[in-house]
């Protein structure tokens, strides 16, 4: 998942980014409303982690801008927003939810709780309630980051798992190489030109040729029925 962390405390932001990357997320961070807004206008994100007390203003201003975005524009007005706040007053939490936030967590919080809440928001955004993703004979667990094929575990690298998860969650839409890359790497992340092709090759070898298909000149996709 591509995540934007809007947090003005440098130490908290760095710790969050490190923890989220360990869970396989691509992370960008901003300390201000203006900086976060610029990033949201430049690239698509799948989740916004929003601190209410940013360096140049209240995080609710950024939330208002996101929810007022025109359809089809960046940022995505429907993007899930999870508020991170030290403000434990009920009125602050209610205000954030009423402005369009999807969930909140009160600082200090455990990284595993945050990761679980993020997975729940991702499931909700995808319109599913079950924690497991099923695709033909594959059973994918985003929480444990495991894959079973016909009931047997398949060993995948972190990036192979991220590529597979992105394609399965998007199915049957075709994702371009750039769209897949955006879910794996940050803006300054080093990336070899054939990295996605290599990951797809490894996934086909481990999962079978029929799981991931190629649309020439466009990208890769997982069909609704991989057996077809």
Secondary structure by P-SEA (a helix, b strand, c coil): cbbbbbcccaaaaaaaaaaaaaabbbbbbbccaaaaaaaaacccccccccccccccccaaaaaaaaaacccccccccccbbbbbcccccaaaaaaaaaacccccccccccaaaaaaaaaaaaaaaacccccccccccbbbbccccccccccbbbbbcaaaaaaaaaaaaaccccccaaaaaaaccccccccccaaaaaaaaaaaaacccccccccccbbbbbcccccc
